[in-house]
């Protein structure tokens, strides 16, 4: 079975406020989702890790053709996309933050589940 969630890029060097990796995924709803982890303060001298799910505002992903494009409709090569997200602060909308997810693998499985829901909804509407 083909995955409905495609890893586009993993970056260790972005302008987001995290020192941990940032994962960029393309989903069938044409959005590019980011998953990254950041620390939060629970109380004095104690911190936790939360996983952030966000959507890039200035790019979209054509799932069937596997192309990345800007909002202006200009196709962008993956190498140019990588440079853009690493050297400029990405425009994003945070969808949700989760403090009960414990790893990037678990976060990816959660995003895969969301992608499957998107595809199932699309096929219900189409049929």
Backbone as JSON, one array per atom type, in Angstrom:
{
  "sequence": "XXXXXXXXXXXXXXXXXXXXXXXXXXXXXXXXXXXXXXXXXXXXXXXXXXXXXXXXXXXXXXXXXXXXXXXXXXXXXXXXXXXXXXXXXXXXXXXXXXXXXXXXXXXXXXXXXXXXXXXXXXXXXXX",
  "N": [[0.82, -1.18, 0.0], [0.54, 2.17, -0.89], [1.97, 5.03, 0.64], [0.25, 7.83, 2.03], [1.52, 10.01, 2.84], [4.22, 11.89, 2.27], [7.64, 12.15, 2.79], [9.36, 15.03, 2.32], [11.59, 16.47, 3.0], [14.19, 16.6, 5.42], [15.45, 18.63, 7.87], [18.17, 19.91, 9.7], [18.81, 22.42, 10.17], [17.22, 25.12, 10.44], [15.35, 28.22, 10.6], [13.57, 28.05, 12.63], [12.53, 28.0, 16.06], [14.05, 25.84, 17.34], [16.4, 23.32, 18.18], [16.32, 20.85, 17.28], [15.63, 18.32, 14.73], [13.68, 19.2, 11.78], [10.92, 18.09, 10.04], [9.59, 17.89, 6.79], [6.61, 17.28, 5.17], [4.66, 16.16, 2.42], [1.22, 16.16, 1.74], [-1.93, 14.71, 0.59], [-3.82, 16.77, 0.59], [-2.75, 18.97, -0.57], [-1.17, 20.51, 1.04], [1.91, 21.37, 2.7], [3.26, 19.91, 5.4], [4.83, 20.46, 8.54], [6.77, 18.85, 10.99], [8.03, 19.3, 14.09], [10.02, 19.29, 17.06], [9.98, 20.85, 20.24], [11.21, 22.33, 23.26], [9.44, 22.84, 26.31], [8.59, 24.65, 29.26], [7.79, 23.07, 32.21], [7.71, 23.46, 35.01], [9.64, 25.32, 37.39], [12.99, 24.68, 36.64], [12.35, 22.31, 35.28], [11.62, 20.68, 32.31], [9.73, 19.81, 29.36], [8.99, 17.95, 26.34], [7.45, 18.93, 23.39], [5.56, 18.18, 20.46], [5.18, 19.79, 17.43], [2.81, 20.43, 14.98], [2.59, 21.86, 11.9], [1.63, 23.98, 9.1], [3.0, 24.94, 6.02], [2.73, 28.19, 4.74], [3.39, 29.51, 2.34], [3.87, 27.7, 0.3], [2.78, 24.9, -1.68], [1.91, 21.45, -2.27], [1.8, 19.31, -4.96], [0.39, 16.42, -4.94], [-0.05, 14.18, -6.66], [1.63, 14.65, -8.86], [3.96, 15.06, -7.61], [5.18, 17.57, -7.21], [6.48, 20.65, -5.99], [5.2, 23.83, -5.35], [5.02, 27.42, -5.41], [2.79, 29.78, -3.83], [2.16, 31.51, -5.82], [1.98, 29.94, -7.99], [4.23, 29.0, -9.23], [6.36, 26.45, -10.16], [8.69, 24.8, -8.07], [11.94, 23.63, -7.7], [13.1, 20.83, -5.77], [15.61, 21.22, -4.58], [15.82, 24.03, -4.52], [13.65, 24.6, -2.89], [14.55, 23.45, -0.49], [16.71, 25.17, 0.13], [15.31, 27.57, 0.49], [13.67, 27.05, 2.77], [15.6, 26.63, 4.67], [17.21, 28.93, 4.82], [15.58, 31.13, 5.12], [13.12, 32.45, 7.33], [10.46, 30.33, 7.71], [7.09, 30.86, 6.58], [4.47, 29.96, 8.47], [1.63, 28.13, 9.73], [0.61, 27.13, 12.79], [-0.84, 24.08, 13.48], [-1.42, 22.27, 15.55], [-0.22, 21.47, 18.82], [1.34, 18.84, 20.5], [1.75, 17.23, 23.53], [1.76, 14.7, 24.4], [2.9, 12.96, 22.63], [5.73, 10.99, 22.07], [7.96, 10.59, 20.39], [9.64, 11.19, 17.2], [8.96, 9.21, 15.39], [6.49, 8.31, 16.33], [5.09, 10.7, 15.96], [5.17, 10.9, 13.17], [3.62, 8.69, 12.47], [1.19, 9.57, 13.43], [0.71, 11.73, 11.69], [0.54, 10.31, 9.29], [-1.82, 8.93, 9.74], [-3.61, 11.08, 9.7], [-3.29, 11.85, 7.03], [-4.39, 9.62, 5.73], [-7.05, 9.9, 6.55], [-7.69, 12.24, 5.19], [-7.52, 11.37, 2.51], [-9.52, 9.36, 2.51], [-11.79, 10.93, 3.03], [-11.79, 12.49, 0.73], [-12.3, 10.55, -1.25], [-14.86, 9.73, -0.5], [-16.33, 12.04, -1.05], [-15.87, 12.27, -3.77], [-17.08, 9.96, -4.82]],
  "CA": [[0.0, 0.0, 0.0], [1.32, 3.4, -1.01], [1.76, 5.97, 1.73], [-0.39, 9.09, 1.7], [2.32, 11.02, 3.53], [5.55, 11.79, 1.66], [8.71, 12.95, 3.38], [10.0, 15.85, 1.31], [12.89, 16.97, 3.43], [14.5, 16.67, 6.86], [16.46, 19.66, 8.04], [18.7, 20.16, 11.04], [19.25, 23.81, 10.17], [16.18, 26.04, 10.0], [15.21, 29.4, 11.45], [12.58, 27.8, 13.66], [13.13, 28.03, 17.4], [14.32, 24.5, 17.84], [17.7, 22.78, 17.78], [16.04, 19.49, 16.85], [15.29, 18.25, 13.3], [12.37, 19.59, 11.28], [10.53, 17.22, 8.94], [8.61, 18.47, 5.88], [5.84, 16.22, 4.53], [3.61, 16.52, 1.47], [0.0, 15.37, 1.93], [-2.86, 14.82, -0.54], [-4.64, 17.99, 0.62], [-1.89, 19.97, -1.21], [-0.38, 21.25, 2.02], [3.19, 20.86, 3.18], [3.22, 19.91, 6.86], [6.09, 20.37, 9.27], [6.76, 18.28, 12.33], [9.25, 19.57, 14.82], [9.89, 19.21, 18.51], [10.57, 21.97, 20.99], [11.11, 22.18, 24.71], [8.59, 23.77, 27.03], [8.85, 24.62, 30.7], [6.7, 22.53, 33.03], [7.83, 24.35, 36.16], [11.02, 25.73, 37.6], [14.03, 23.67, 36.41], [11.84, 21.07, 34.69], [11.06, 20.94, 30.99], [9.18, 18.69, 28.62], [9.14, 18.04, 24.9], [6.18, 18.9, 22.68], [5.68, 18.06, 19.01], [4.39, 20.81, 16.77], [2.38, 20.17, 13.61], [2.32, 23.16, 11.27], [1.47, 23.97, 7.64], [3.66, 26.05, 5.34], [1.76, 29.08, 4.12], [3.78, 30.03, 1.03], [4.11, 26.6, -0.64], [1.85, 23.78, -1.67], [2.47, 20.23, -2.83], [0.93, 18.56, -5.87], [0.67, 15.05, -4.5], [-0.02, 13.22, -7.76], [2.79, 14.9, -9.73], [5.11, 15.2, -6.7], [5.82, 18.87, -7.43], [6.32, 21.7, -5.01], [4.96, 25.1, -6.02], [4.74, 28.56, -4.55], [1.39, 30.21, -3.92], [2.0, 32.22, -7.1], [1.83, 28.93, -9.02], [5.52, 28.71, -9.86], [6.97, 25.19, -9.7], [9.97, 24.98, -7.4], [12.73, 22.41, -7.57], [13.3, 20.43, -4.39], [16.83, 21.84, -4.07], [15.51, 25.42, -4.22], [12.77, 24.55, -1.72], [15.4, 23.19, 0.67], [17.43, 26.41, 0.46], [14.35, 28.56, 0.98], [13.22, 26.76, 4.14], [16.73, 26.67, 5.59], [17.83, 30.24, 4.95], [14.58, 32.14, 5.45], [12.16, 31.98, 8.33], [9.27, 29.91, 6.97], [5.76, 31.34, 6.95], [3.72, 28.76, 8.8], [0.47, 28.19, 10.62], [0.65, 25.97, 13.69], [-2.11, 23.37, 13.52], [-1.64, 21.72, 16.89], [0.95, 21.03, 19.58], [1.02, 17.65, 21.29], [2.72, 16.92, 24.58], [1.66, 13.28, 24.73], [3.68, 12.2, 21.65], [7.04, 10.79, 22.69], [9.07, 10.48, 19.44], [9.35, 11.58, 15.83], [8.3, 8.07, 14.75], [5.1, 8.38, 16.75], [4.52, 11.89, 15.31], [5.0, 10.57, 11.76], [2.46, 7.79, 12.39], [0.01, 10.42, 13.63], [0.51, 12.47, 10.44], [0.09, 9.32, 8.31], [-3.25, 8.7, 10.02], [-4.31, 12.27, 9.2], [-3.27, 11.77, 5.56], [-5.37, 8.6, 5.35], [-8.37, 10.5, 6.74], [-7.88, 13.19, 4.08], [-7.78, 10.59, 1.31], [-10.83, 8.73, 2.65], [-12.79, 11.99, 2.87], [-11.78, 12.86, -0.68], [-12.96, 9.51, -2.05], [-16.29, 9.77, -0.19], [-16.9, 13.17, -1.78], [-15.75, 11.98, -5.2], [-18.02, 8.91, -5.19]],
  "C": [[0.87, 1.25, 0.0], [0.96, 4.35, 0.12], [1.1, 7.25, 1.22], [0.35, 10.27, 2.33], [3.75, 10.9, 3.01], [6.54, 12.72, 2.34], [9.4, 13.71, 2.26], [11.42, 16.22, 1.71], [13.0, 16.9, 4.95], [15.64, 17.66, 7.02], [16.88, 19.76, 9.5], [19.07, 21.62, 11.21], [18.16, 24.71, 9.61], [16.16, 27.24, 10.94], [14.1, 29.24, 12.47], [13.27, 27.74, 15.02], [13.23, 26.63, 17.98], [15.71, 24.09, 17.37], [17.56, 21.34, 17.29], [15.63, 19.48, 15.38], [13.86, 18.71, 13.0], [12.09, 18.73, 10.06], [9.44, 17.9, 8.12], [7.94, 17.33, 5.12], [4.83, 16.81, 3.56], [2.43, 15.58, 1.67], [-0.95, 15.6, 0.76], [-3.75, 16.07, -0.53], [-3.89, 19.2, 0.06], [-1.08, 20.8, -0.22], [0.95, 20.57, 2.29], [3.18, 21.03, 4.69], [4.63, 19.81, 7.42], [5.81, 19.66, 10.58], [8.1, 18.66, 12.95], [8.97, 19.51, 16.32], [10.54, 20.43, 19.14], [10.35, 21.72, 22.47], [10.14, 23.22, 25.27], [8.84, 23.6, 28.51], [7.62, 24.12, 31.44], [6.6, 23.34, 34.32], [9.31, 24.63, 36.36], [11.99, 24.55, 37.51], [13.5, 22.33, 35.9], [11.2, 21.41, 33.35], [10.55, 19.65, 30.37], [9.39, 18.92, 27.14], [7.76, 17.97, 24.26], [6.46, 18.83, 21.18], [4.68, 19.01, 18.37], [4.08, 20.35, 15.35], [1.98, 21.52, 13.02], [2.2, 22.97, 9.76], [2.23, 25.17, 7.09], [2.63, 26.89, 4.62], [2.11, 29.44, 2.67], [4.13, 28.96, 0.0], [2.95, 25.62, -0.6], [2.47, 22.63, -2.45], [1.44, 19.55, -3.71], [1.25, 17.09, -5.67], [0.81, 14.08, -5.66], [1.2, 13.4, -8.66], [4.08, 15.04, -8.94], [5.89, 16.49, -6.94], [5.5, 19.82, -6.29], [6.15, 23.0, -5.78], [4.73, 26.19, -4.99], [3.27, 28.92, -4.69], [1.12, 30.97, -5.22], [1.88, 31.24, -8.27], [3.1, 28.56, -9.74], [6.08, 27.42, -9.28], [8.36, 25.48, -9.15], [10.67, 23.65, -7.31], [12.96, 22.11, -6.1], [14.54, 21.09, -3.79], [16.6, 23.31, -3.72], [14.6, 25.52, -2.99], [13.58, 24.35, -0.45], [16.15, 24.45, 1.1], [16.5, 27.44, 1.07], [13.97, 28.3, 2.43], [14.37, 26.78, 5.14], [17.23, 28.08, 5.84], [16.87, 31.37, 5.23], [13.66, 31.57, 6.51], [10.87, 31.6, 7.61], [7.99, 30.54, 7.51], [4.93, 30.1, 7.24], [2.55, 29.06, 9.71], [0.52, 26.93, 11.48], [-0.75, 25.38, 13.77], [-2.41, 22.91, 14.94], [-0.29, 21.37, 17.51], [0.52, 19.87, 20.47], [2.14, 17.4, 22.3], [2.68, 15.46, 24.97], [2.37, 12.39, 23.71], [5.12, 12.16, 22.15], [8.22, 10.74, 21.71], [8.65, 10.96, 18.06], [8.65, 10.45, 15.08], [6.81, 8.08, 15.08], [4.4, 9.58, 16.08], [4.26, 11.61, 13.82], [3.8, 9.64, 11.57], [1.16, 8.58, 12.56], [-0.31, 11.19, 12.35], [0.04, 11.53, 9.33], [-1.4, 9.02, 8.5], [-4.09, 9.87, 9.5], [-4.37, 12.24, 7.67], [-4.29, 10.75, 5.07], [-6.8, 9.12, 5.5], [-8.69, 11.48, 5.61], [-8.24, 12.44, 2.81], [-9.15, 9.94, 1.37], [-11.96, 9.74, 2.48], [-12.91, 12.38, 1.41], [-12.53, 11.84, -1.52], [-14.45, 9.43, -1.74], [-16.97, 10.89, -0.96], [-16.92, 12.88, -3.27], [-16.79, 10.95, -5.66], [-19.38, 9.35, -4.81]]
}
